[in-house]
Amino acid sequence: MNIYAIRTPAELLSGNPYPGRGIVLGKTPDGRKAVAAYFIMGRSDNSRNRIFTEKDGAVVTEPFDPSKVKDPYLIIYAALRSYENHMIVTNGDQTDTVYEGLRAGKSFSQALASRCFEPDGPNFTPRISGMITFGEGDFTYQMSILKSADAEGSACNRYTFDYAALPGLGHFLHTYVTDGNPIPTFQGEPERIAVCDEIDAFTREIWNALDEANKISLYVRYVDLKSGAAETRLINRHR
């Protein structure tokens, strides 16, 4: 087994009916851009009734049909926000927790220490988070998963991963292994994933690899390390 192998989105996602929600952070092969991607999937009508919307540089989830919303808790939140030289992306309202923590002088992991997995037993969906920190012409990034310590949800285990940005390499963290009842939680370190120089190609690779029945929305952002200019792509199943 090659622990340094880098797999494509198709190799990591194709044939998997339900990896849940997923975050990818990394650097393009030419070394010129930072990459961030976030997707959501859903099995219930309530979860599937969502779209991504860009608002003032942030990305938020919103109901596609407000009249069909049964419970907005856990499904409506800011998925991506920026604070100073940090870009935060998460699968829940802990985006705001990290944002407010940074404003208060806390680190990424210190801010998340106040949070836990989602209270949706028996699944106890992990909270997954990522943050890119830009420096002088380069960046580093961190990823976090907060998950239940046992099947009863009696305690929370917290894992944080710190990465140097290497050309062509990304790391992929998702909430579930695959579908199930209860749904099995993601295990191990974030997976090594190949990213593309072309944002359209990378967007297509991820979207096409996601299960057709369960995919809902995908957002991808490329940030030029020299100019700071951002290029984005957004796909909503309902639009």
C-alpha positions in Angstrom: 0.0 0.0 0.0 1.4 3.4 -1.0 0.5 5.8 1.7 1.5 8.7 -0.5 -0.8 7.7 -3.4 -3.0 10.5 -4.7 -6.4 9.5 -6.1 -8.8 11.3 -8.4 -12.3 12.4 -7.4 -13.7 9.5 -9.5 -11.5 7.0 -7.7 -12.6 8.3 -4.3 -16.3 8.9 -5.0 -17.6 6.9 -7.9 -19.8 4.0 -6.8 -20.3 5.4 -3.3 -24.0 6.2 -2.8 -23.5 8.5 0.3 -20.2 10.1 1.4 -22.5 12.8 2.9 -20.9 16.3 2.9 -17.3 16.8 1.8 -14.5 19.4 1.9 -11.5 19.5 -0.3 -8.5 21.9 0.3 -5.3 21.9 -1.7 -3.1 23.6 -4.3 -3.1 23.4 -8.1 -0.4 21.4 -9.9 1.2 24.6 -11.3 1.5 26.0 -7.7 -0.3 29.2 -8.5 -3.7 28.8 -6.8 -5.3 27.6 -3.6 -8.3 25.3 -4.0 -11.4 24.9 -1.9 -14.4 22.8 -2.6 -17.5 21.8 -0.6 -20.4 19.6 -1.6 -23.6 18.5 0.1 -25.8 15.4 -0.4 -29.1 14.4 1.1 -31.4 11.4 1.5 -34.5 13.0 3.0 -36.8 15.5 1.3 -35.8 18.1 3.9 -32.1 17.6 3.2 -32.6 17.7 -0.6 -34.6 20.9 -0.4 -31.5 23.1 -0.5 -29.3 25.2 -2.7 -26.0 27.1 -2.3 -26.1 30.9 -2.7 -23.2 33.4 -2.7 -23.7 36.4 -0.5 -21.1 39.1 0.1 -18.2 36.7 -0.4 -19.7 34.0 1.7 -21.6 30.8 0.7 -24.8 29.9 2.5 -27.3 27.1 2.2 -30.9 28.1 1.6 -34.1 26.2 1.1 -35.0 25.7 -2.6 -38.7 25.7 -1.7 -39.3 27.5 1.7 -42.8 26.1 1.9 -41.4 22.5 2.2 -38.9 23.2 5.1 -39.6 20.9 8.0 -36.6 21.7 10.2 -34.0 24.3 9.3 -31.7 23.2 12.1 -28.5 21.5 10.9 -29.3 22.2 7.2 -29.3 26.0 6.9 -25.9 27.7 7.6 -23.0 29.6 6.2 -20.7 27.0 4.6 -17.9 29.4 3.7 -16.7 32.7 5.2 -13.5 34.7 5.2 -11.8 36.6 8.0 -8.7 38.6 7.3 -6.3 36.1 5.6 -8.3 33.0 6.5 -10.9 31.2 4.5 -13.2 28.9 6.5 -15.4 26.1 5.1 -17.4 23.7 7.2 -20.5 21.5 7.1 -22.5 23.5 9.7 -22.9 26.6 11.8 -19.4 26.0 13.2 -18.3 28.2 10.3 -19.5 31.1 12.5 -17.9 29.5 15.6 -14.5 29.6 13.9 -15.1 33.1 12.5 -15.9 34.5 15.9 -13.1 32.5 17.5 -10.6 34.1 15.1 -12.0 37.5 15.9 -11.4 36.8 19.6 -7.8 35.8 19.0 -8.3 32.0 19.1 -6.8 29.4 16.8 -8.8 27.1 14.5 -8.7 24.2 17.0 -9.3 26.4 20.0 -12.5 27.8 18.4 -13.7 24.3 17.6 -13.1 23.0 21.1 -16.4 24.5 22.1 -18.3 22.4 19.5 -19.2 18.7 19.1 -20.7 16.3 16.6 -24.3 16.9 15.4 -27.1 15.8 17.8 -28.8 13.6 15.2 -28.5 10.1 16.8 -28.1 7.3 15.9 -26.0 8.8 13.1 -24.2 11.5 15.2 -23.0 13.2 12.0 -19.4 14.5 12.4 -18.8 18.2 12.1 -16.1 18.6 9.5 -14.2 21.9 9.0 -11.3 23.3 7.0 -9.4 26.6 7.0 -6.9 28.0 4.5 -4.5 30.6 5.9 -2.8 32.8 3.3 0.7 34.2 3.7 3.3 35.8 1.5 2.5 34.2 -1.9 1.6 30.9 -0.3 -0.7 29.3 2.2 -1.1 26.5 4.7 -4.4 24.7 5.6 -6.0 22.8 8.5 -8.8 20.3 8.6 -10.9 19.1 11.6 -13.4 16.4 12.4 -15.4 16.2 15.6 -17.1 12.9 16.0 -18.8 10.6 18.5 -16.5 8.5 20.7 -19.1 5.6 20.7 -22.4 4.5 19.4 -24.3 6.2 22.2 -22.9 9.7 21.6 -21.6 9.8 25.1 -18.4 11.8 24.3 -16.8 13.8 21.5 -13.4 13.1 19.9 -11.6 16.0 18.2 -9.0 15.6 15.5 -7.1 18.4 13.8 -4.8 18.0 10.8 -2.2 20.6 9.6 -0.9 20.7 6.1 1.7 22.4 4.0 0.4 23.2 0.5 2.0 21.0 -2.1 1.4 21.4 -5.9 -1.2 19.0 -7.2 -2.2 17.7 -3.8 -5.4 18.2 -1.9 -7.0 16.6 1.1 -10.5 15.4 1.2 -12.6 15.0 4.4 -16.2 13.8 4.3 -18.8 13.0 6.9 -19.6 9.3 6.1 -17.9 6.2 4.8 -21.0 5.3 2.7 -24.7 4.8 3.2 -26.1 2.7 6.0 -28.4 2.6 9.1 -26.9 4.1 11.1 -24.7 5.8 8.6 -21.0 4.9 9.3 -18.8 7.9 10.3 -15.7 8.8 8.3 -12.6 7.0 9.6 -8.9 7.9 9.6 -7.0 10.9 8.1 -8.3 13.1 5.3 -7.8 11.4 2.0 -5.2 12.5 -0.5 -6.9 13.8 -3.7 -5.6 15.1 -7.0 -6.6 18.6 -7.9 -6.6 20.3 -11.3 -5.1 23.5 -12.7 -8.5 24.2 -14.4 -11.4 25.0 -12.1 -14.0 23.8 -14.6 -12.3 20.4 -15.0 -12.1 20.0 -11.2 -15.7 21.0 -10.7 -16.9 18.5 -13.4 -14.7 15.7 -11.9 -16.3 16.1 -8.4 -19.9 16.7 -9.6 -19.9 13.8 -12.1 -18.4 11.4 -9.5 -21.1 12.1 -6.9 -24.1 9.8 -6.7 -26.8 11.0 -9.1 -29.7 10.4 -6.7 -28.2 12.0 -3.6 -26.0 14.9 -4.8 -27.5 18.4 -4.1 -24.9 21.2 -4.5 -21.2 21.9 -5.1 -19.2 25.0 -4.6 -15.5 25.4 -5.8 -13.2 28.4 -5.3 -9.7 28.9 -6.8 -7.7 31.8 -5.3 -4.7 33.2 -7.2 -1.8 33.3 -4.8 -0.1 36.3 -6.6 -3.1 38.6 -7.2 -5.6 37.3 -4.6 -8.3 37.1 -7.3 -10.9 34.4 -6.7 -12.7 32.3 -9.4 -15.7 30.3 -8.4 -18.1 27.7 -9.7 -21.5 26.8 -8.1 -23.8 23.9 -9.1 -27.2 23.4 -7.6 -29.2 20.3 -8.5 -32.4 22.3 -8.4 -31.1 25.1 -10.7 
